[in-house]
Amino acid sequence: MDLEERIARRQATRDDDLIVDRSPLNPAVHLADPVGRGPVLERLLDVFDPVFDQRLPPDAAVYGPKGAGKSALVSALFAHLSDQFGRRNQRIGTTTRAGTATDTVEFAHVDAYRTTSEFQFYHTLLDAIVDESVPRRGVGTQRLRERLVEHFSSPTRRAVVAIDHAGENSPSGSELREWLEPVGDDVALVVVGRAVPDGWNSVTVHVPEYRQHALVDILTERASRALTSGALRHGQARHVAEWASGDAHDALAAAFGAADIADAEGADRIRASDVDAGIADVPEDGIHVGRVFVLPENRRKVLSELLALDPTPPIDEAASAIAERSDLSAATVKRFLYELAERGVLERIQTGSTDGSGRRPSRPEPRFPTLPFLRFDGRTSVE
């Protein structure tokens, strides 16, 4: 973001607004230039170096803990490579430095949160690398696979495909390799996740958790884009970074929650109580809010209605209350709640004594930061 854009955005904001733009504090949004990751970025460039000589790089597994910036690094690197070497009118692609307009290595970034089936995988990949639209209806998995093979039928066309959030309720590394097998000689696979896939025998790049000073820099940089000057003090950023223990997702979620609460109460700066409340909104060992953003709309609607119930009642009562406020039946809402608990989006907290069937009632508690979800749901995507 350049200086002129920053000035224009502030001019469009009222003088008494604490928040200039919520988006930079969204933990599911990545900046174009990641902060504090120089050494890891150099390691990734080493892996991709063959691209500059018109050769495919080796397959690579980029792994590290939640909130370490893996997605930010890979998406930013792919975007810059595409911008540097891209062909005009090609959405995601690159013409190699020494090549011609037909000697191409394309870069495609696929989010496994959104691609849980072979059909979705092929559709998303084709949508990223071809100019024409890819139909969702009237075609099957086999046809999309054939279309992918057709795309790479030229001996000069190759691609580096990054599968982000791999292994988190998503296809395994072996499944991804199997799906890419028809074009395996023309595609390098980059698997981005918390662990190296089982049986992986190629390059690995470890992304460690952020050090505290780097996390403070991230919060400070994001806050400078999102908030009025001085709204988040350095000591508060340091406190959030220390609490987050290297997890940028949790740190950003807490900082956003603090800013959102302060702004809602008309404060001109973030207060200590706001920071405490922002931290309290982030569950310990919770999930990435991006996993919630990509849920089907009806599940997200159920979650929004659930969060409006305070305190959260047992599942049966919650299902009935949500059904009264929506066009879903109580039975459907109850099924959704159990499904979301199975997927780790909610946690069932047992309460009270056993019922007649011998089961103890339970109430659903969110395992994700609720304030970012409520503010950004329907207006954001995982990048």
C-alpha positions as CSV (number, residue, x, y, z in Angstrom):
1,M,0.0,0.0,0.0
2,D,1.5,3.4,-1.0
3,L,1.4,6.7,0.9
4,E,-1.2,8.2,-1.4
5,E,-3.6,5.4,-0.8
6,R,-3.1,5.6,3.0
7,I,-3.8,9.3,2.9
8,A,-6.9,8.9,0.8
9,R,-8.3,6.2,3.1
10,R,-7.8,8.4,6.1
11,Q,-9.5,11.3,4.4
12,A,-12.5,9.1,3.9
13,T,-12.7,8.3,7.6
14,R,-14.4,10.5,10.2
15,D,-12.1,12.2,12.7
16,D,-13.6,10.3,15.6
17,D,-13.2,6.9,14.1
18,L,-10.5,4.7,15.7
19,I,-10.6,2.2,12.9
20,V,-9.6,3.4,9.4
21,D,-9.9,0.0,7.7
22,R,-10.5,-3.3,9.4
23,S,-9.0,-5.5,6.7
24,P,-5.3,-5.2,7.6
25,L,-6.1,-6.7,11.1
26,N,-8.0,-9.6,9.6
27,P,-6.0,-12.7,10.5
28,A,-7.2,-14.4,7.2
29,V,-5.7,-11.7,5.0
30,H,-2.0,-11.6,4.0
31,L,0.0,-8.5,3.1
32,A,1.8,-8.4,-0.2
33,D,5.2,-8.3,1.6
34,P,5.4,-10.5,4.7
35,V,7.2,-9.0,7.7
36,G,10.2,-10.7,9.4
37,R,10.6,-13.7,7.2
38,G,13.8,-12.9,5.2
39,P,15.8,-16.1,5.8
40,V,12.8,-18.4,5.1
41,L,12.0,-16.5,2.0
42,E,15.6,-16.9,0.7
43,R,15.3,-20.7,1.3
44,L,12.1,-20.8,-0.7
45,L,13.8,-18.8,-3.5
46,D,16.6,-21.4,-3.5
47,V,14.0,-24.1,-4.0
48,F,12.3,-22.2,-6.9
49,D,15.6,-21.2,-8.5
50,P,15.3,-23.7,-11.4
51,V,12.3,-21.7,-12.7
52,F,14.7,-19.0,-13.8
53,D,16.4,-21.5,-16.1
54,Q,13.1,-22.7,-17.6
55,R,13.1,-25.9,-15.4
56,L,10.6,-27.1,-12.9
57,P,11.7,-27.0,-9.2
58,P,11.5,-30.1,-7.1
59,D,8.4,-30.9,-5.1
60,A,8.5,-29.2,-1.7
61,A,6.8,-29.4,1.6
62,V,6.6,-26.0,3.5
63,Y,5.6,-26.8,7.1
64,G,5.4,-25.1,10.5
65,P,3.0,-24.4,13.3
66,K,-0.3,-22.5,13.0
67,G,0.2,-18.7,12.6
68,A,3.9,-19.0,11.4
69,G,3.1,-17.2,8.2
70,K,3.4,-20.2,5.8
71,S,0.4,-19.1,3.7
72,A,1.5,-15.5,3.7
73,L,5.0,-16.4,2.4
74,V,3.9,-18.8,-0.3
75,S,1.0,-16.6,-1.6
76,A,3.2,-13.5,-1.6
77,L,6.1,-15.3,-3.3
78,F,3.8,-16.7,-6.0
79,A,2.2,-13.3,-6.6
80,H,5.5,-11.6,-7.0
81,L,6.9,-14.3,-9.3
82,S,3.7,-14.0,-11.4
83,D,4.0,-10.2,-11.5
84,Q,7.6,-10.3,-12.4
85,F,7.4,-12.8,-15.2
86,G,3.7,-12.9,-16.0
87,R,2.1,-12.9,-19.4
88,R,-0.5,-10.2,-20.0
89,N,-4.0,-11.6,-19.9
90,Q,-2.9,-14.7,-17.9
91,R,-4.4,-14.7,-14.4
92,I,-1.7,-16.7,-12.7
93,G,1.4,-17.5,-14.7
94,T,4.9,-16.6,-15.6
95,T,7.1,-16.5,-18.7
96,T,10.6,-17.5,-17.7
97,R,13.3,-14.9,-17.9
98,A,15.1,-16.5,-20.8
99,G,12.1,-18.0,-22.5
100,T,9.5,-17.0,-25.1
101,A,5.9,-16.3,-24.8
102,T,5.2,-20.0,-25.2
103,D,7.9,-21.2,-22.7
104,T,6.0,-20.8,-19.5
105,V,6.0,-21.9,-15.9
106,E,2.7,-21.0,-14.3
107,F,2.2,-20.5,-10.6
108,A,-1.1,-21.6,-9.1
109,H,-2.1,-21.2,-5.4
110,V,-4.9,-23.6,-4.3
111,D,-6.6,-23.4,-0.9
112,A,-7.3,-26.8,0.5
113,Y,-9.9,-25.4,2.8
114,R,-12.0,-24.9,-0.3
115,T,-11.0,-28.0,-2.2
116,T,-11.9,-31.1,-0.3
117,S,-12.7,-33.2,-3.3
118,E,-11.0,-34.2,-6.6
119,F,-13.6,-32.3,-8.6
120,Q,-13.1,-29.1,-6.6
121,F,-9.3,-29.5,-6.8
122,Y,-9.3,-29.8,-10.6
123,H,-11.9,-27.0,-11.0
124,T,-9.9,-24.6,-8.7
125,L,-6.6,-25.4,-10.4
126,L,-8.0,-25.0,-13.9
127,D,-9.7,-21.7,-12.9
128,A,-6.3,-20.4,-11.8
129,I,-4.3,-21.3,-14.9
130,V,-6.7,-21.0,-17.9
131,D,-8.1,-17.8,-19.3
132,E,-11.6,-19.0,-20.1
133,S,-14.2,-19.7,-17.4
134,V,-14.4,-23.3,-16.1
135,P,-18.0,-24.6,-15.7
136,R,-19.1,-26.1,-12.4
137,R,-22.3,-27.7,-13.8
138,G,-22.7,-30.2,-16.6
139,V,-19.1,-31.6,-16.3
140,G,-17.7,-34.4,-14.2
141,T,-14.3,-35.0,-12.6
142,Q,-13.1,-37.1,-15.6
143,R,-13.8,-34.2,-18.0
144,L,-11.9,-31.7,-15.8
145,R,-9.0,-34.1,-15.5
146,E,-8.9,-34.4,-19.3
147,R,-9.1,-30.6,-19.6
148,L,-6.0,-30.4,-17.3
149,V,-4.1,-32.9,-19.4
150,E,-5.0,-30.8,-22.5
151,H,-3.7,-27.7,-20.9
152,F,-0.3,-29.2,-20.3
153,S,-0.2,-31.0,-23.7
154,S,2.3,-28.4,-24.9
155,P,5.9,-29.5,-24.1
156,T,6.8,-26.0,-23.1
157,R,3.9,-25.5,-20.6
158,R,4.6,-26.4,-16.9
159,A,3.3,-25.2,-13.5
160,V,4.2,-25.0,-9.9
161,V,1.1,-25.7,-7.8
162,A,0.9,-24.8,-4.1
163,I,-1.7,-26.6,-2.0
164,D,-2.2,-24.4,1.1
165,H,-3.6,-25.7,4.4
166,A,-2.9,-29.3,3.4
167,G,-3.7,-31.9,6.0
168,E,-6.1,-29.8,8.0
169,N,-9.4,-31.6,7.3
170,S,-8.2,-31.6,3.7
171,P,-6.7,-34.0,1.1
172,S,-3.5,-35.7,2.1
173,G,-0.2,-35.4,0.3
174,S,-0.6,-38.8,-1.3
175,E,-4.1,-37.9,-2.5
176,L,-2.8,-34.7,-4.0
177,R,0.0,-36.5,-5.8
178,E,-2.4,-39.0,-7.1
179,W,-4.7,-36.3,-8.5
180,L,-1.8,-34.6,-10.2
181,E,-0.4,-37.9,-11.6
182,P,-1.9,-37.4,-15.1
183,V,0.3,-34.2,-15.4
184,G,3.0,-35.2,-13.0
185,D,5.9,-34.6,-15.4
186,D,4.7,-31.1,-16.0
187,V,3.8,-30.0,-12.5
188,A,5.8,-29.4,-9.3
189,L,3.8,-29.7,-6.1
190,V,4.3,-27.5,-3.1
191,V,2.4,-28.7,-0.1
192,V,1.9,-26.1,2.7
193,G,0.8,-27.4,6.1
194,R,1.6,-27.9,9.7
195,A,3.5,-31.2,9.1
196,V,5.4,-32.9,6.3
197,P,3.1,-35.4,4.6
198,D,3.6,-39.0,5.4
199,G,6.1,-40.7,3.1
200,W,7.4,-37.4,1.7
201,N,10.7,-37.9,0.0
202,S,11.4,-34.5,-1.5
203,V,12.5,-31.1,-0.3
204,T,11.2,-29.6,3.0
205,V,11.3,-26.0,4.2
206,H,10.6,-25.4,7.8
207,V,8.8,-22.1,8.9
208,P,9.4,-21.6,12.6
209,E,7.0,-19.7,14.8
210,Y,7.6,-16.0,14.9
211,R,9.9,-14.5,17.5
212,Q,8.3,-12.0,19.7
213,H,10.0,-8.9,18.2
214,A,8.9,-10.0,14.7
215,L,5.3,-10.5,15.9
216,V,5.4,-7.0,17.4
217,D,6.6,-5.6,14.1
218,I,3.7,-7.4,12.3
219,L,1.1,-6.0,14.8
220,T,2.6,-2.5,14.5
221,E,2.7,-2.6,10.7
222,R,-0.9,-3.9,10.5
223,A,-2.2,-1.4,13.1
224,S,-0.6,1.5,11.2
225,R,-2.7,0.5,8.2
226,A,-5.9,-0.3,10.1
227,L,-6.1,2.3,12.9
228,T,-5.6,5.9,13.6
229,S,-2.1,7.0,14.8
230,G,-1.3,5.8,18.3
231,A,-4.4,3.8,18.7
232,L,-2.4,0.7,19.6
233,R,0.5,1.4,21.8
234,H,3.8,-0.4,21.5
235,G,3.5,-1.9,25.0
236,Q,0.1,-3.3,24.1
237,A,1.5,-4.8,20.9
238,R,4.3,-6.4,22.9
239,H,1.8,-7.8,25.4
240,V,-0.3,-9.4,22.7
241,A,2.8,-10.8,21.0
242,E,4.1,-12.3,24.2
243,W,0.7,-13.9,24.9
244,A,0.4,-15.2,21.3
245,S,3.7,-17.2,21.7
246,G,4.7,-16.8,18.0
247,D,1.2,-17.3,16.5
248,A,0.5,-14.4,14.2
249,H,-3.1,-15.6,13.6
250,D,-3.9,-15.4,17.2
251,A,-2.1,-12.1,17.7
252,L,-3.9,-10.4,14.9
253,A,-7.3,-11.9,16.0
254,A,-6.7,-10.5,19.5
255,A,-5.6,-7.1,18.2
256,F,-8.6,-6.9,15.9
257,G,-10.9,-7.8,18.8
258,A,-9.4,-5.1,21.0
259,A,-9.8,-2.5,18.3
260,D,-13.3,-3.5,17.4
261,I,-14.4,-3.4,21.1
262,A,-12.8,0.0,21.6
263,D,-14.3,1.4,18.4
264,A,-17.8,0.1,19.3
265,E,-17.6,1.9,22.6
266,G,-16.4,5.2,21.0
267,A,-12.9,5.2,22.5
268,D,-10.2,7.1,20.7
269,R,-7.6,4.5,21.5
270,I,-7.3,0.9,22.6
271,R,-7.5,0.5,26.4
272,A,-6.0,-2.2,28.6
273,S,-9.5,-3.7,29.1
274,D,-9.9,-3.9,25.3
275,V,-6.7,-5.9,25.0
276,D,-7.8,-8.3,27.7
277,A,-11.2,-8.8,26.0
278,G,-9.5,-9.3,22.6
279,I,-7.3,-11.9,24.0
280,A,-10.2,-13.6,25.8
281,D,-12.0,-13.9,22.5
282,V,-9.3,-16.1,21.0
283,P,-9.7,-19.8,22.2
284,E,-6.6,-21.6,23.5
285,D,-5.5,-24.1,20.9
286,G,-8.3,-22.9,18.6
287,I,-8.6,-23.1,14.8
288,H,-7.8,-20.6,12.1
289,V,-10.8,-18.4,11.4
290,G,-10.2,-19.0,7.7
291,R,-11.6,-22.5,8.2
292,V,-14.8,-20.9,9.3
293,F,-15.0,-18.3,6.5
294,V,-15.1,-21.1,3.9
295,L,-18.0,-23.1,5.5
296,P,-21.2,-23.3,3.6
297,E,-23.4,-20.2,4.1
298,N,-26.1,-22.1,6.1
299,R,-23.5,-23.3,8.5
300,R,-22.0,-19.8,9.0
301,K,-25.6,-18.5,9.5
302,V,-26.1,-21.1,12.3
303,L,-22.8,-20.0,13.9
304,S,-23.8,-16.3,13.8
305,E,-27.1,-17.1,15.4
306,L,-25.4,-19.3,18.0
307,L,-23.1,-16.5,18.9
308,A,-26.1,-14.2,19.5
309,L,-27.2,-16.5,22.3
310,D,-25.6,-15.4,25.5
311,P,-24.8,-17.5,27.4
312,T,-24.7,-20.4,25.0
313,P,-27.4,-23.0,26.0
314,P,-27.3,-26.7,25.6
315,I,-27.4,-28.0,22.0
316,D,-31.1,-28.9,22.1
317,E,-32.1,-25.5,23.4
318,A,-29.7,-23.7,21.0
319,A,-31.1,-25.6,18.0
320,S,-34.6,-24.6,18.9
321,A,-33.7,-21.0,19.5
322,I,-31.8,-20.7,16.2
323,A,-34.6,-22.5,14.3
324,E,-37.1,-19.8,15.5
325,R,-34.8,-17.1,14.0
326,S,-34.2,-18.9,10.7
327,D,-35.8,-20.9,8.0
328,L,-34.1,-24.1,9.2
329,S,-35.8,-26.7,11.3
330,A,-34.5,-27.5,14.8
331,A,-33.5,-31.0,13.7
332,T,-31.4,-29.5,10.9
333,V,-29.7,-26.9,13.1
334,K,-29.0,-29.7,15.7
335,R,-27.4,-31.8,12.9
336,F,-25.3,-28.8,11.8
337,L,-24.1,-28.2,15.3
338,Y,-23.0,-31.8,15.8
339,E,-21.3,-31.7,12.4
340,L,-19.4,-28.5,13.3
341,A,-18.3,-30.1,16.5
342,E,-17.1,-33.1,14.6
343,R,-15.0,-30.8,12.3
344,G,-13.5,-29.0,15.3
345,V,-15.2,-25.7,14.7
346,L,-17.2,-26.1,17.9
347,E,-16.4,-27.9,21.1
348,R,-19.1,-29.7,23.1
349,I,-18.8,-28.8,26.7
350,Q,-20.7,-31.3,28.9
351,T,-23.1,-29.8,31.4
352,G,-25.5,-31.1,34.1
353,S,-26.4,-34.7,34.8
354,T,-27.2,-37.4,32.4
355,D,-30.5,-37.5,30.6
356,G,-32.8,-40.5,30.3
357,S,-30.6,-42.1,27.6
358,G,-27.6,-42.0,29.8
359,R,-25.9,-39.1,27.9
360,R,-24.9,-35.8,29.5
361,P,-26.2,-32.7,27.8
362,S,-23.6,-30.5,26.2
363,R,-23.4,-26.9,25.0
364,P,-21.5,-25.8,21.9
365,E,-18.6,-23.4,22.4
366,P,-16.7,-21.8,19.4
367,R,-13.1,-22.9,18.8
368,F,-12.4,-19.8,16.7
369,P,-12.1,-16.1,17.3
370,T,-15.6,-14.8,17.2
371,L,-15.1,-11.1,16.7
372,P,-13.2,-11.4,13.4
373,F,-15.8,-14.0,12.2
374,L,-18.7,-11.7,12.9
375,R,-17.1,-8.7,11.3
376,F,-15.6,-10.3,8.2
377,D,-17.9,-13.2,7.4
378,G,-19.2,-12.9,3.9
379,R,-16.8,-10.1,3.0
380,T,-13.4,-11.9,3.0
381,S,-11.5,-14.8,1.6
382,V,-8.5,-16.8,2.7
383,E,-5.5,-15.8,0.6
